[in-house]
Amino acid sequence: MALFLATAAAFVIASEGSAEQGPGEVNVQGGWAYAARGNDGAVEHMAATRAAEDAAWLLLACSVDGRLTVSLIHTEQFPFPLEPFSLVKLQSNNVPTALIEGKSVQNNQLFVDPIPMRHVMPLLIQDDELVVSITDRNGAMHNYTFSMQPNDLALRPIRSRCFDF
C-alpha cells in the first residue's frame, strides 16, 4: 500500500489532482498526497510528500489502533547502499536536530523508529520544510528535503490519532 500511495501520489500531484477527500481515493494538498482505506469500518490513514532531490517519499501512516509508521520510500531504490540499521537525522528550522534509528527494508524503504517520532512529528509538521539525512554504508550523508506545508487536511486524521501532544 505504501509504494502504491507514493506512485499514485506522483501521478495525482503531477496531474494537479483534487484536494477533496473521498473514500479510497488519493487526494492532494500542496505537496502531500493522502488517502484512507478501511475494512469493516476501521480506517487507516496515509500521507506522503516527495523529496525535492529524488524520487524519495516521506510516508506517514496511522493504523486503526493508533500505531504510527514513518518511512522513507524510494520508488525504485536508493542510489546508495543502506545499512540494515542506521541513524536518521531530522532537521528543521524550529526543531533541534534529532537522531532517530531507522531500519532498512531491501534498498528502497527505511522505517524510522515510531516511538520518538510520535513526539517529534507534531513539531516537524509545523515547519515549512524538513531535511532528512541518511548515512550510507560508506559513511556518506545523503539529504532529502521535504516540503511540509500545507498539511492541515492531509495530516489531520494522522495528527489526531497518532501523535503525542
N, CA, C and O of each residue as an XYZ file, in Angstrom:
660
protein
N       0.830     -1.203      0.000
C       0.000      0.000      0.000
C       0.865      1.255      0.000
O       0.532      2.234     -0.668
N       1.968      1.238      0.738
C       2.807      2.429      0.836
C       3.408      2.795     -0.513
O       3.367      3.958     -0.914
N       3.968      1.813     -1.217
C       4.540      2.096     -2.528
C       3.446      2.500     -3.503
O       3.662      3.359     -4.359
N       2.272      1.889     -3.381
C       1.143      2.284     -4.225
C       0.792      3.739     -3.993
O       0.567      4.482     -4.948
N       0.743      4.161     -2.721
C       0.404      5.546     -2.410
C       1.449      6.490     -2.989
O       1.097      7.522     -3.560
N       2.726      6.155     -2.852
C       3.774      7.017     -3.396
C       3.657      7.128     -4.912
O       3.796      8.220     -5.464
N       3.406      6.019     -5.586
C       3.262      6.035     -7.037
C       2.005      6.798     -7.444
O       2.045      7.630     -8.351
N       0.902      6.517     -6.779
C      -0.344      7.222     -7.084
C      -0.210      8.704     -6.770
O      -0.739      9.549     -7.492
N       0.496      9.013     -5.695
C       0.698     10.413     -5.317
C       1.447     11.159     -6.408
O       1.091     12.287     -6.749
N       2.477     10.541     -6.954
C       3.243     11.186     -8.017
C       2.341     11.486     -9.206
O       2.439     12.559     -9.803
N       1.474     10.563     -9.551
C       0.561     10.769    -10.669
C      -0.451     11.876    -10.367
O      -0.687     12.754    -11.196
N      -1.043     11.826     -9.177
C      -2.071     12.810     -8.825
C      -1.476     14.203     -8.710
O      -2.068     15.167     -9.195
N      -0.307     14.329     -8.071
C       0.322     15.635     -7.931
C       0.711     16.177     -9.298
O       0.518     17.360     -9.578
N       1.259     15.318    -10.151
C       1.653     15.761    -11.489
C       0.450     16.219    -12.307
O       0.572     17.117    -13.140
N      -0.709     15.607    -12.075
C      -1.907     15.997    -12.831
C      -2.742     17.027    -12.080
O      -3.880     17.304    -12.459
N      -2.166     17.604    -10.996
C      -2.836     18.622    -10.187
C      -4.202     18.152     -9.717
O      -5.227     18.773     -9.999
N      -4.192     17.025     -8.984
C      -5.425     16.404     -8.515
C      -6.167     17.218     -7.493
O      -5.696     18.267     -7.053
N      -7.304     16.746     -7.124
C      -8.224     17.425     -6.220
C      -7.762     17.340     -4.783
O      -7.108     16.373     -4.394
N      -8.097     18.342     -3.990
C      -7.815     18.325     -2.561
C      -9.031     17.842     -1.774
O      -9.007     17.852     -0.543
N     -10.082     17.422     -2.455
C     -11.268     16.924     -1.774
C     -11.081     15.458     -1.438
O     -10.622     14.679     -2.273
N     -11.434     15.080     -0.222
C     -11.231     13.716      0.229
C     -12.438     12.851     -0.092
O     -13.576     13.201      0.220
N     -12.169     11.720     -0.721
C     -13.180     10.720     -0.991
C     -12.683      9.390     -0.486
O     -11.471      9.186     -0.435
N     -13.550      8.477     -0.112
C     -13.110      7.191      0.427
C     -12.333      6.394     -0.619
O     -12.798      6.200     -1.742
N     -11.138      5.934     -0.227
C     -10.327      5.109     -1.103
C      -9.609      5.861     -2.208
O      -8.924      5.241     -3.022
N      -9.743      7.175     -2.261
C      -9.104      7.963     -3.304
C      -7.826      8.604     -2.771
O      -7.703      8.888     -1.580
N      -6.876      8.825     -3.684
C      -5.686      9.586     -3.335
C      -6.006     11.053     -3.590
O      -6.370     11.435     -4.702
N      -5.868     11.859     -2.564
C      -6.159     13.284     -2.634
C      -4.875     14.071     -2.439
O      -3.869     13.520     -1.992
N      -4.903     15.360     -2.773
C      -3.702     16.178     -2.722
C      -3.967     17.479     -1.972
O      -5.009     18.114     -2.133
N      -2.995     17.853     -1.150
C      -2.961     19.177     -0.541
C      -1.515     19.643     -0.609
O      -0.648     19.070      0.051
N      -1.247     20.674     -1.397
C       0.132     21.128     -1.586
C       0.962     19.989     -2.143
O       0.591     19.384     -3.148
N       2.086     19.688     -1.499
C       2.943     18.585     -1.916
C       2.578     17.250     -1.306
O       3.237     16.245     -1.572
N       1.524     17.225     -0.484
C       1.107     15.990      0.178
C       0.043     15.261     -0.635
O      -0.891     15.877     -1.147
N       0.191     13.961     -0.746
C      -0.864     13.097     -1.254
C      -1.336     12.289     -0.049
O      -0.519     11.835      0.752
N      -2.638     12.110      0.082
C      -3.147     11.394      1.251
C      -4.344     10.539      0.871
O      -5.056     10.819     -0.094
N      -4.545      9.491      1.653
C      -5.625      8.554      1.374
C      -6.029      7.862      2.669
O      -5.293      7.855      3.656
N      -7.202      7.291      2.632
C      -7.702      6.474      3.736
C      -8.195      5.175      3.132
O      -8.762      5.160      2.039
N      -7.980      4.104      3.837
C      -8.527      2.821      3.402
C      -9.089      2.125      4.627
O      -8.594      2.307      5.740
N     -10.107      1.344      4.420
C     -10.734      0.729      5.569
C     -11.269     -0.656      5.294
O     -11.546     -1.040      4.158
N     -11.403     -1.385      6.377
C     -12.004     -2.716      6.381
C     -12.955     -2.795      7.563
O     -12.566     -2.511      8.695
N     -14.183     -3.175      7.310
C     -15.172     -3.361      8.380
C     -15.296     -2.146      9.288
O     -15.398     -2.293     10.506
N     -15.289     -0.946      8.710
C     -15.477      0.272      9.483
C     -14.219      0.832     10.114
O     -14.239      1.950     10.630
N     -13.111      0.077     10.088
C     -11.851      0.555     10.637
C     -11.052      1.207      9.512
O     -10.945      0.649      8.420
N     -10.487      2.393      9.778
C      -9.832      3.155      8.725
C      -8.373      3.426      9.079
O      -8.054      3.822     10.200
N      -7.498      3.206      8.108
C      -6.083      3.549      8.206
C      -5.850      4.771      7.331
O      -6.379      4.849      6.222
N      -5.058      5.730      7.821
C      -4.774      6.950      7.070
C      -3.300      6.993      6.697
O      -2.435      6.623      7.490
N      -3.025      7.453      5.468
C      -1.659      7.572      4.984
C      -1.492      8.911      4.280
O      -2.427      9.425      3.666
N      -0.284      9.471      4.376
C       0.039     10.701      3.659
C       1.513     10.633      3.262
O       2.343     10.108      4.004
N       1.826     11.170      2.086
C       3.202     11.140      1.592
C       3.529     12.435      0.877
O       2.670     13.051      0.247
N       4.791     12.838      0.986
C       5.288     14.010      0.266
C       6.638     13.655     -0.335
O       7.438     12.947      0.276
N       6.882     14.158     -1.544
C       8.087     13.796     -2.285
C       9.249     14.733     -1.958
O       9.062     15.930     -1.739
N      10.452     14.159     -1.930
C      11.666     14.935     -1.707
C      11.970     15.798     -2.923
O      11.648     15.435     -4.054
N      12.587     16.932     -2.676
C      12.974     17.828     -3.762
C      14.107     17.236     -4.594
O      14.229     17.548     -5.778
N      14.933     16.390     -3.994
C      16.148     15.919     -4.656
C      15.994     14.664     -5.502
O      16.795     14.461     -6.415
N      15.016     13.821     -5.248
C      15.000     12.498     -5.863
C      13.593     11.917     -5.777
O      12.678     12.559     -5.261
N      13.429     10.713     -6.278
C      12.134     10.027     -6.228
C      11.962      9.324     -4.884
O      11.558      8.162     -4.825
N      12.273     10.039     -3.811
C      12.103      9.522     -2.456
C      10.901     10.220     -1.830
O      10.640     11.393     -2.098
N      10.180      9.491     -1.003
C       8.965      9.995     -0.373
C       9.050      9.820      1.131
O       9.585      8.825      1.621
N       8.522     10.786      1.860
C       8.310     10.677      3.296
C       6.872     10.210      3.461
O       5.943     10.880      3.009
N       6.687      9.077      4.098
C       5.362      8.495      4.270
C       5.013      8.437      5.743
O       5.795      7.948      6.559
N       3.832      8.939      6.080
C       3.276      8.835      7.428
C       2.008      8.004      7.328
O       1.187      8.216      6.436
N       1.853      7.067      8.238
C       0.638      6.253      8.264
C       0.197      6.065      9.702
O       1.016      5.972     10.616
N      -1.112      6.012      9.883
C      -1.693      5.805     11.203
C      -2.666      4.638     11.095
O      -3.656      4.707     10.367
N      -2.377      3.577     11.820
C      -3.227      2.391     11.759
C      -4.492      2.591     12.579
O      -4.634      3.578     13.301
N      -5.383      1.662     12.460
C      -6.659      1.698     13.161
C      -6.461      1.791     14.673
O      -7.221      2.469     15.365
N      -5.430      1.100     15.184
C      -5.184      1.097     16.626
C      -4.282      2.244     17.094
O      -3.807      2.229     18.230
N      -4.040      3.247     16.220
C      -3.268      4.414     16.600
C      -1.769      4.242     16.498
O      -1.013      5.052     17.036
N      -1.325      3.193     15.810
C       0.113      2.959     15.634
C       0.628      3.823     14.485
O       0.059      3.814     13.393
N       1.708      4.569     14.732
C       2.308      5.451     13.740
C       3.409      4.718     12.989
O       4.214      4.006     13.590
N       3.439      4.896     11.679
C       4.529      4.400     10.848
C       5.098      5.590     10.095
O       4.361      6.348      9.465
N       6.417      5.747     10.164
C       7.110      6.794      9.419
C       8.188      6.094      8.612
O       9.013      5.363      9.162
N       8.178      6.321      7.304
C       9.207      5.697      6.488
C       9.606      6.593      5.337
O       8.874      7.496      4.932
N      10.791      6.313      4.823
C      11.292      6.942      3.616
C      11.271      5.858      2.552
O      11.823      4.773      2.742
N      10.640      6.157      1.449
C      10.483      5.171      0.383
C      11.040      5.754     -0.904
O      10.726      6.887     -1.270
N      11.851      4.991     -1.576
C      12.312      5.381     -2.909
C      11.497      4.569     -3.897
O      11.343      3.360     -3.723
N      10.974      5.210     -4.927
C      10.097      4.500     -5.863
C      10.825      3.390     -6.622
O      10.185      2.462     -7.118
N      12.150      3.472     -6.719
C      12.928      2.382     -7.317
C      13.830      1.800     -6.236
O      13.490      0.795     -5.611
N      14.980      2.433     -6.019
C      15.849      2.095     -4.894
C      16.754      3.277     -4.625
O      17.055      4.059     -5.527
N      17.189      3.407     -3.371
C      18.090      4.498     -3.043
C      19.375      4.317     -3.843
O      19.827      3.188     -4.031
N      19.974      5.413     -4.319
C      21.167      5.308     -5.164
C      22.456      5.072     -4.370
O      23.544      5.405     -4.840
N      22.338      4.509     -3.191
C      23.483      4.194     -2.335
C      23.074      3.018     -1.462
O      21.884      2.808     -1.230
N      24.047      2.242     -0.971
C      23.712      1.085     -0.131
C      23.286      1.524      1.274
O      23.949      2.343      1.910
N      22.175      0.966      1.740
C      21.683      1.251      3.097
C      22.228      0.229      4.084
O      22.420     -0.938      3.745
N      22.473      0.680      5.298
C      22.791     -0.229      6.398
C      21.490     -0.867      6.870
O      20.432     -0.255      6.726
N      21.532     -2.079      7.431
C      20.298     -2.665      7.970
C      19.686     -1.786      9.070
O      18.464     -1.655      9.152
N      20.540     -1.183      9.917
C      20.111     -0.238     10.950
C      21.034      0.967     10.863
O      22.252      0.816     10.765
N      20.460      2.154     10.900
C      21.282      3.363     10.848
C      20.542      4.502     11.537
O      19.335      4.433     11.771
N      21.301      5.558     11.857
C      20.689      6.754     12.426
C      20.212      7.650     11.296
O      20.916      7.868     10.310
N      19.004      8.160     11.460
C      18.413      9.093     10.511
C      18.396     10.452     11.209
O      17.906     10.575     12.332
N      18.932     11.466     10.539
C      18.985     12.803     11.128
C      17.836     13.630     10.566
O      17.657     13.707      9.351
N      17.057     14.247     11.452
C      15.939     15.107     11.086
C      16.283     16.533     11.469
O      16.656     16.808     12.610
N      16.154     17.457     10.491
C      16.461     18.862     10.745
C      15.349     19.733     10.192
O      14.822     19.490      9.106
N      15.003     20.762     10.970
C      14.048     21.756     10.502
C      14.410     23.084     11.146
O      15.272     23.137     12.023
N      13.764     24.144     10.721
C      14.102     25.478     11.231
C      13.762     25.669     12.696
O      14.499     26.352     13.409
N      12.669     25.088     13.168
C      12.182     25.375     14.511
C      12.363     24.250     15.521
O      11.958     24.381     16.676
N      12.973     23.136     15.088
C      13.120     21.987     15.980
C      14.601     21.609     16.039
O      15.259     21.551     15.000
N      15.138     21.350     17.240
C      16.531     20.899     17.316
C      16.729     19.609     16.505
O      15.808     18.806     16.351
N      17.931     19.437     16.003
C      18.255     18.243     15.219
C      17.986     16.998     16.048
O      18.354     16.925     17.220
N      17.337     16.014     15.422
C      17.030     14.760     16.097
C      17.701     13.618     15.350
O      17.698     13.588     14.119
N      18.272     12.688     16.088
C      18.832     11.464     15.532
C      17.954     10.316     15.989
O      17.784     10.090     17.187
N      17.394      9.589     15.025
C      16.462      8.512     15.338
C      16.857      7.283     14.542
O      17.263      7.388     13.384
N      16.738      6.125     15.160
C      17.128      4.889     14.485
C      16.176      4.542     13.346
O      14.959      4.700     13.453
N      16.763      4.068     12.257
C      15.993      3.604     11.117
C      16.375      2.180     10.771
O      17.508      1.756     11.000
N      15.428      1.448     10.223
C      15.659      0.058      9.806
C      15.324     -0.043      8.326
O      14.224      0.317      7.906
N      16.274     -0.535      7.534
C      16.032     -0.621      6.093
C      15.338     -1.924      5.726
O      15.518     -2.961      6.364
N      14.540     -1.827      4.672
C      13.876     -2.984      4.087
C      14.281     -2.967      2.624
O      13.923     -2.055      1.879
N      15.034     -3.985      2.222
C      15.631     -4.009      0.892
C      16.419     -2.720      0.703
O      16.999     -2.223      1.668
N      16.462     -2.166     -0.488
C      17.199     -0.913     -0.678
C      16.272      0.203     -1.141
O      16.714      1.174     -1.756
N      14.959      0.055     -0.836
C      14.039      1.113     -1.252
C      13.165      1.640     -0.123
O      12.339      2.522     -0.356
N      13.321      1.128      1.087
C      12.477      1.613      2.181
C      13.235      1.590      3.494
O      13.938      0.634      3.821
N      13.065      2.687      4.241
C      13.696      2.829      5.534
C      12.618      3.228      6.537
O      12.009      4.290      6.409
N      12.385      2.375      7.537
C      11.402      2.661      8.584
C      12.101      3.388      9.727
O      13.162      2.963     10.184
N      11.501      4.485     10.188
C      12.054      5.275     11.280
C      11.322      4.869     12.559
O      10.104      4.693     12.557
N      12.077      4.724     13.650
C      11.519      4.298     14.934
C      10.300      5.155     15.295
O      10.433      6.367     15.465
N       9.117      4.545     15.414
C       7.890      5.322     15.633
C       7.743      5.918     17.029
O       7.011      6.893     17.199
N       8.414      5.364     18.024
C       8.217      5.852     19.392
C       8.688      7.294     19.538
O       7.909      8.129     19.998
N       9.931      7.630     19.168
C      10.304      9.050     19.262
C       9.576      9.915     18.228
O       9.365     11.106     18.456
N       9.196      9.326     17.099
C       8.518     10.101     16.060
C       7.149     10.598     16.528
O       6.700     11.656     16.087
N       6.489      9.865     17.401
C       5.191     10.309     17.934
C       5.329     11.646     18.659
O       4.391     12.442     18.698
N       6.513     11.885     19.234
C       6.755     13.111     19.988
C       7.275     14.249     19.107
O       6.913     15.406     19.316
N       8.120     13.929     18.125
C       8.771     14.965     17.335
C       7.954     15.389     16.105
O       8.067     16.535     15.671
N       7.145     14.505     15.539
C       6.389     14.845     14.333
C       5.428     16.016     14.516
O       5.305     16.822     13.593
N       4.742     16.160     15.646
C       3.854     17.329     15.792
C       4.602     18.653     15.628
O       4.038     19.632     15.140
N       5.868     18.679     16.036
C       6.666     19.893     15.872
C       7.168     20.037     14.440
O       7.162     21.136     13.884
N       7.601     18.933     13.845
C       8.143     18.977     12.484
C       7.101     19.384     11.452
O       7.423     20.085     10.492
N       5.864     18.956     11.636
C       4.844     19.274     10.629
C       4.401     20.728     10.690
O       3.648     21.181      9.827
N       4.860     21.470     11.703
C       4.570     22.896     11.765
C       5.569     23.716     10.951
O       5.302     24.874     10.630
N       6.712     23.127     10.618
C       7.738     23.826      9.840
C       7.413     23.812      8.353
O       6.572     23.043      7.888
N       8.094     24.675      7.627
C       7.907     24.736      6.180
C       8.556     23.558      5.473
O       8.016     23.024      4.505
N       9.744     23.152      5.979
C      10.411     22.018      5.350
C      11.160     21.199      6.371
O      11.473     21.662      7.469
N      11.441     19.968      5.982
C      12.157     19.010      6.808
C      13.273     18.432      5.961
O      13.049     18.024      4.821
N      14.482     18.396      6.521
C      15.604     17.755      5.844
C      15.892     16.458      6.598
O      16.136     16.462      7.805
N      15.858     15.357      5.862
C      16.146     14.037      6.410
C      17.474     13.587      5.815
O      17.643     13.550      4.596
N      18.410     13.246      6.689
C      19.732     12.804      6.244
C      19.903     11.333      6.592
O      19.641     10.906      7.716
N      20.353     10.569      5.597
C      20.578      9.133      5.762
C      22.060      8.870      5.534
O      22.640      9.355      4.562
N      22.670      8.101      6.429
C      24.061      7.714      6.259
C      24.113      6.380      5.535
O      23.443      5.424      5.926
N      24.921      6.321      4.469
C      25.030      5.056      3.736
C      26.098      4.163      4.373
O      26.718      4.539      5.368
N      26.306      2.984      3.794
C      27.265      2.017      4.344
C      28.687      2.550      4.372
O      29.504      2.087      5.167
N      28.994      3.515      3.518
C      30.347      4.069      3.448
C      30.514      5.297      4.331
O      31.587      5.901      4.340
N      29.477      5.682      5.076
C      29.548      6.812      5.992
C      29.165      8.155      5.376
O      29.165      9.166      6.078
N      28.840      8.191      4.095
C      28.442      9.442      3.444
C      26.996      9.772      3.796
O      26.153      8.883      3.914
N      26.720     11.082      3.963
C      25.357     11.541      4.273
C      24.633     11.920      2.987
O      25.212     12.535      2.091
N      23.368     11.545      2.909
C      22.508     11.873      1.771
C      21.293     12.608      2.316
O      20.581     12.093      3.178
N      21.058     13.821      1.807
C      19.983     14.677      2.308
C      18.784     14.659      1.380
O      18.916     14.664      0.156
N      17.607     14.637      1.996
C      16.341     14.718      1.283
C      15.517     15.823      1.938
O      15.305     15.813      3.150
N      15.052     16.777      1.127
C      14.292     17.913      1.630
C      12.824     17.733      1.280
O      12.473     17.532      0.117
N      11.976     17.804      2.283
C      10.539     17.617      2.104
C       9.802     18.896      2.476
O      10.049     19.477      3.533
N       8.903     19.328      1.614
C       8.031     20.456      1.908
C       6.944     19.957      2.844
O       6.266     18.973      2.548
N       6.777     20.630      3.967
C       5.827     20.164      4.972
C       4.491     20.910      4.926
O       3.510     20.435      5.498
N       4.430     22.053      4.266
C       3.207     22.863      4.262
C       2.621     22.954      2.859
O       3.372     22.873      1.886
N       1.340     23.116      2.721
C       0.301     22.996      3.745
C       0.024     21.525      4.051
O       0.277     20.661      3.212
N      -0.488     21.239      5.236
C      -0.769     19.853      5.604
C      -1.976     19.693      6.517
O      -2.213     18.596      7.023
N      -2.746     20.756      6.743
C      -3.858     20.667      7.701
C      -4.884     19.606      7.298
O      -5.381     18.888      8.166
N      -5.211     19.488      6.030
C      -6.145     18.448      5.574
C      -5.462     17.095      5.469
O      -5.992     16.084      5.931
N      -4.280     17.080      4.859
C      -3.585     15.819      4.592
C      -3.222     15.062      5.863
O      -3.278     13.833      5.891
N      -2.852     15.785      6.907
C      -2.370     15.122      8.125
C      -3.355     15.154      9.287
O      -3.054     14.627     10.358
N      -4.517     15.757      9.103
C      -5.477     15.885     10.206
C      -5.789     14.552     10.896
O      -5.657     14.475     12.117
N      -6.195     13.500     10.173
C      -6.529     12.255     10.885
C      -5.315     11.578     11.505
O      -5.448     10.912     12.532
N      -4.149     11.728     10.916
C      -2.927     11.143     11.479
C      -2.548     11.915     12.745
O      -2.198     11.320     13.764
N      -2.620     13.218     12.669
C      -2.295     14.078     13.804
C      -3.198     13.780     14.997
O      -2.727     13.698     16.131
N      -4.478     13.620     14.742
C      -5.420     13.442     15.858
C      -5.342     12.062     16.514
O      -5.673     11.925     17.691
N      -4.908     11.039     15.771
C      -4.897      9.681     16.346
C      -3.528      9.149     16.688
O      -3.418      8.255     17.527
N      -2.472      9.664     16.068
C      -1.171      9.008     16.219
C      -0.058      9.863     16.803
O       1.032      9.344     17.044
N      -0.282     11.148     17.039
C       0.763     11.977     17.595
C       0.537     12.190     19.083
O      -0.602     12.258     19.545
N       1.627     12.293     19.828
C       1.553     12.659     21.237
C       1.699     14.171     21.348
O       2.664     14.745     20.843
N       0.756     14.803     21.997
C       0.822     16.247     22.182
C       1.102     16.575     23.613
O       1.196     17.750     23.970
